[in-house]
Amino acid sequence: MNELEHTSYERTEGASHRPISNARLAVLVLLGAEIMFFAGLIGTFLVFRLGSVTWPPPSQADVRLPIGITGLNTIVLLLSGYTVFQGLRAIRQDRQRELRNWLFATGLLGIIFLVVQGSEWVRLVHHGFTLSSGVYGSVFYVLIGCHALHVLVAVLWLLAVFAKTVAGRFSGNHYVGVEVCAIYWAFVVVLWPLLYVLVYLI
């Protein structure tokens, strides 16, 4: 179906503006809700963090978060932000083969991020640091776990877009599906460095 059939228009005093697709509007509304959700989680984390004389609490003082490997994993996720927007740039210029390659690279980087993070969680749980390990464990796993869940959703979304790309569903004149996926991917990429600094470094 033609992209223009799914657009709503903004007009002010007779002046026409660029059409905004319903898909773009929907993802912006979604991101607004996501920002409020994570703002609440981060606010909760800061309440506990700033309200504690020592952090981590004495009972969890022996817990060592994987700062180094997670720092490298952060670079992996940031790199995926670059690749997804290279894919978007490619399809805007109707380079479908390049889009497939960039989406494949993005998905691979996202999967690597999740696998590395999951392996570190297994190590932490093995050393007794779990969701029930007091406030420290709770805020860590809830905050970081919610982000990991969003990365998983982004990967699954990207795989669906990749399948449509292979089927030739996108072109230089029709790429809204790629664009909204890239916007959501950018959200999870930009959010992560903030969480990394707050939870792992401060």
The 8 nearest C-alpha neighbors of each residue, nearest first, counted from 0:
[[1, 2, 4, 5, 3, 173, 168, 169],
 [0, 2, 3, 4, 5, 173, 172, 6],
 [3, 1, 4, 5, 173, 0, 6, 175],
 [2, 4, 5, 6, 1, 20, 18, 0],
 [3, 5, 2, 1, 6, 0, 7, 20],
 [6, 4, 3, 2, 20, 21, 7, 1],
 [7, 5, 20, 3, 21, 19, 4, 18],
 [6, 8, 19, 20, 18, 21, 9, 5],
 [9, 7, 18, 19, 10, 6, 16, 17],
 [8, 10, 16, 15, 18, 7, 11, 17],
 [11, 9, 15, 14, 16, 13, 8, 12],
 [10, 12, 14, 13, 9, 15, 16, 8],
 [13, 11, 14, 10, 15, 9, 16, 8],
 [12, 14, 11, 10, 15, 16, 9, 8],
 [15, 13, 11, 12, 10, 16, 9, 17],
 [16, 14, 10, 13, 9, 17, 11, 8],
 [15, 17, 9, 10, 18, 14, 8, 11],
 [16, 18, 19, 15, 8, 9, 10, 7],
 [19, 17, 8, 6, 7, 16, 20, 9],
 [20, 18, 6, 7, 8, 17, 23, 21],
 [21, 19, 6, 23, 22, 5, 7, 18],
 [20, 22, 24, 23, 6, 5, 25, 19],
 [23, 21, 25, 20, 24, 26, 179, 175],
 [24, 22, 20, 26, 25, 21, 179, 27],
 [23, 25, 21, 27, 22, 26, 28, 20],
 [24, 26, 22, 28, 23, 27, 21, 29],
 [25, 27, 29, 23, 28, 24, 30, 22],
 [26, 28, 30, 24, 29, 25, 31, 23],
 [29, 27, 31, 25, 26, 30, 24, 32],
 [30, 28, 26, 32, 27, 31, 25, 33],
 [29, 31, 33, 27, 32, 28, 34, 26],
 [30, 32, 28, 34, 29, 33, 27, 35],
 [31, 33, 29, 35, 30, 34, 36, 28],
 [34, 32, 30, 36, 35, 31, 37, 29],
 [35, 33, 31, 37, 36, 32, 38, 30],
 [34, 36, 38, 32, 33, 37, 39, 31],
 [37, 35, 33, 39, 34, 38, 32, 40],
 [36, 38, 40, 39, 34, 35, 41, 33],
 [39, 37, 35, 41, 36, 40, 42, 34],
 [38, 40, 42, 37, 36, 41, 43, 35],
 [41, 39, 37, 43, 42, 38, 44, 142],
 [40, 42, 44, 38, 43, 39, 37, 45],
 [41, 43, 39, 45, 40, 44, 38, 46],
 [44, 42, 40, 46, 41, 45, 39, 47],
 [43, 45, 41, 42, 47, 46, 48, 138],
 [46, 44, 48, 42, 47, 43, 49, 41],
 [47, 45, 43, 44, 49, 48, 50, 42],
 [48, 46, 50, 44, 45, 49, 51, 43],
 [49, 47, 45, 50, 46, 51, 44, 54],
 [50, 48, 51, 46, 45, 47, 52, 44],
 [49, 51, 47, 48, 46, 52, 45, 53],
 [52, 50, 53, 49, 48, 47, 54, 56],
 [51, 53, 50, 54, 49, 56, 48, 55],
 [52, 54, 51, 56, 55, 57, 48, 50],
 [55, 53, 56, 51, 48, 52, 57, 60],
 [54, 56, 60, 59, 53, 57, 135, 58],
 [55, 57, 54, 59, 58, 53, 60, 135],
 [58, 56, 60, 59, 55, 53, 54, 61],
 [57, 59, 56, 60, 61, 55, 133, 132],
 [60, 58, 57, 56, 61, 62, 55, 135],
 [59, 61, 57, 62, 55, 58, 56, 54],
 [60, 62, 59, 63, 58, 57, 55, 56],
 [63, 61, 60, 59, 64, 128, 55, 123],
 [64, 62, 61, 65, 60, 66, 123, 59],
 [63, 65, 66, 62, 199, 123, 119, 69],
 [66, 64, 67, 68, 69, 63, 119, 199],
 [65, 67, 69, 64, 68, 70, 199, 200],
 [68, 66, 70, 69, 65, 71, 72, 64],
 [67, 69, 71, 70, 65, 66, 72, 115],
 [68, 70, 72, 66, 71, 67, 65, 73],
 [69, 71, 73, 67, 72, 68, 66, 74],
 [72, 70, 68, 74, 73, 69, 67, 75],
 [71, 73, 69, 75, 74, 70, 112, 68],
 [72, 74, 70, 76, 71, 75, 69, 77],
 [73, 75, 77, 71, 72, 76, 78, 70],
 [76, 74, 72, 78, 73, 77, 108, 79],
 [75, 77, 79, 73, 78, 74, 188, 112],
 [78, 76, 74, 80, 79, 75, 188, 73],
 [77, 79, 81, 75, 80, 76, 74, 82],
 [80, 78, 105, 76, 82, 81, 77, 108],
 [81, 79, 77, 78, 83, 82, 185, 188],
 [80, 82, 78, 79, 84, 83, 85, 77],
 [81, 83, 85, 79, 84, 101, 80, 105],
 [84, 82, 86, 80, 85, 81, 105, 181],
 [85, 83, 87, 86, 82, 81, 88, 80],
 [84, 86, 88, 82, 83, 87, 89, 81],
 [85, 87, 98, 101, 89, 83, 84, 88],
 [88, 86, 84, 89, 90, 85, 91, 83],
 [87, 89, 85, 91, 86, 90, 84, 92],
 [90, 88, 86, 94, 92, 87, 91, 98],
 [91, 89, 93, 92, 94, 87, 171, 88],
 [92, 90, 171, 88, 93, 89, 87, 174],
 [91, 93, 90, 89, 171, 94, 88, 170],
 [94, 92, 171, 90, 170, 91, 95, 89],
 [95, 93, 89, 90, 97, 92, 96, 98],
 [94, 96, 98, 97, 93, 90, 99, 170],
 [97, 95, 99, 98, 94, 100, 89, 165],
 [96, 98, 100, 99, 95, 94, 89, 101],
 [97, 99, 86, 95, 101, 96, 100, 89],
 [100, 98, 96, 102, 97, 101, 103, 164],
 [99, 101, 97, 103, 98, 102, 104, 96],
 [100, 102, 86, 104, 98, 103, 82, 99],
 [103, 101, 105, 99, 104, 100, 98, 83],
 [102, 104, 100, 106, 101, 105, 99, 107],
 [105, 103, 101, 107, 102, 106, 108, 100],
 [106, 104, 79, 102, 108, 107, 103, 82],
 [105, 107, 109, 103, 108, 104, 154, 102],
 [106, 108, 104, 110, 109, 105, 103, 111],
 [109, 107, 111, 105, 110, 106, 79, 75],
 [110, 108, 106, 112, 107, 111, 105, 154],
 [109, 111, 113, 107, 112, 108, 114, 106],
 [112, 110, 108, 114, 109, 113, 115, 107],
 [113, 111, 109, 110, 115, 114, 72, 116],
 [114, 112, 116, 110, 111, 115, 117, 109],
 [113, 115, 117, 111, 116, 112, 118, 110],
 [116, 114, 118, 112, 117, 113, 111, 119],
 [117, 115, 113, 119, 114, 118, 112, 120],
 [116, 118, 120, 114, 119, 115, 113, 121],
 [117, 119, 121, 115, 120, 116, 114, 122],
 [120, 118, 122, 116, 121, 117, 123, 115],
 [119, 121, 123, 117, 122, 118, 124, 116],
 [120, 122, 118, 124, 119, 123, 125, 117],
 [121, 123, 125, 119, 120, 124, 126, 118],
 [124, 122, 120, 126, 128, 125, 121, 119],
 [123, 125, 128, 127, 121, 126, 129, 122],
 [126, 124, 122, 123, 127, 121, 128, 120],
 [125, 127, 123, 124, 128, 122, 62, 129],
 [128, 126, 124, 125, 129, 123, 132, 62],
 [127, 129, 124, 123, 126, 132, 136, 62],
 [130, 128, 132, 124, 131, 136, 127, 123],
 [129, 131, 137, 136, 132, 140, 128, 133],
 [132, 130, 129, 133, 136, 137, 134, 128],
 [133, 131, 136, 129, 130, 128, 135, 137],
 [132, 134, 135, 131, 136, 137, 130, 59],
 [133, 135, 137, 136, 138, 132, 47, 131],
 [136, 134, 133, 137, 138, 139, 55, 132],
 [135, 137, 132, 130, 139, 134, 133, 138],
 [136, 138, 130, 134, 139, 135, 140, 141],
 [137, 139, 141, 135, 140, 136, 142, 134],
 [140, 138, 136, 137, 142, 141, 143, 135],
 [139, 141, 144, 143, 137, 142, 138, 130],
 [140, 142, 144, 138, 139, 143, 145, 137],
 [143, 141, 145, 144, 139, 140, 138, 40],
 [142, 144, 146, 140, 145, 141, 139, 147],
 [145, 143, 147, 141, 140, 146, 142, 148],
 [146, 144, 148, 142, 147, 143, 141, 149],
 [145, 147, 149, 143, 148, 144, 150, 142],
 [146, 148, 144, 150, 149, 145, 151, 143],
 [149, 147, 151, 145, 146, 150, 144, 152],
 [150, 148, 152, 146, 151, 147, 153, 145],
 [149, 151, 153, 147, 152, 148, 154, 146],
 [152, 150, 148, 154, 149, 153, 147, 155],
 [153, 151, 149, 155, 150, 154, 156, 148],
 [152, 154, 150, 156, 151, 155, 184, 157],
 [155, 153, 157, 151, 156, 152, 106, 150],
 [156, 154, 158, 152, 157, 153, 151, 159],
 [157, 155, 153, 159, 154, 158, 152, 160],
 [156, 158, 154, 160, 159, 155, 153, 161],
 [157, 159, 161, 155, 160, 156, 154, 162],
 [158, 160, 162, 156, 157, 161, 155, 163],
 [161, 159, 157, 163, 158, 162, 164, 156],
 [160, 162, 158, 164, 159, 163, 157, 165],
 [163, 161, 159, 165, 164, 160, 158, 166],
 [164, 162, 166, 160, 168, 161, 165, 167],
 [163, 165, 161, 167, 166, 162, 168, 169],
 [164, 166, 162, 167, 163, 161, 99, 168],
 [167, 165, 163, 164, 168, 162, 169, 161],
 [166, 168, 164, 165, 169, 163, 170, 95],
 [169, 167, 163, 164, 166, 170, 165, 173],
 [170, 168, 174, 173, 167, 164, 171, 163],
 [171, 169, 173, 172, 93, 174, 90, 95],
 [170, 172, 93, 91, 90, 92, 173, 174],
 [173, 171, 170, 174, 91, 93, 169, 2],
 [174, 172, 170, 169, 171, 175, 2, 1],
 [175, 173, 169, 177, 176, 170, 178, 172],
 [174, 176, 178, 177, 173, 179, 22, 23],
 [177, 175, 174, 178, 179, 180, 160, 22],
 [178, 176, 180, 174, 175, 179, 181, 160],
 [177, 179, 175, 181, 180, 176, 182, 174],
 [180, 178, 182, 181, 176, 177, 23, 175],
 [179, 181, 183, 177, 182, 178, 184, 176],
 [180, 182, 184, 178, 179, 183, 83, 185],
 [183, 181, 179, 185, 184, 180, 178, 186],
 [184, 182, 186, 180, 185, 181, 179, 187],
 [183, 185, 181, 186, 182, 187, 153, 180],
 [184, 186, 188, 182, 183, 187, 80, 189],
 [185, 187, 183, 189, 184, 188, 190, 182],
 [186, 188, 190, 184, 185, 189, 191, 150],
 [187, 189, 185, 186, 190, 191, 77, 76],
 [190, 188, 186, 191, 187, 185, 192, 193],
 [191, 189, 187, 188, 193, 192, 186, 194],
 [190, 192, 194, 193, 188, 189, 195, 187],
 [193, 191, 195, 194, 190, 196, 189, 73],
 [194, 192, 196, 191, 195, 190, 197, 189],
 [195, 193, 191, 197, 192, 196, 198, 190],
 [194, 196, 192, 199, 193, 198, 197, 191],
 [195, 197, 200, 193, 194, 199, 198, 192],
 [198, 196, 194, 201, 195, 199, 200, 193],
 [197, 199, 195, 196, 194, 200, 201, 139],
 [198, 200, 195, 196, 197, 66, 201, 64],
 [199, 201, 196, 198, 197, 195, 66, 64],
 [200, 197, 199, 196, 198, 54, 195, 48]]
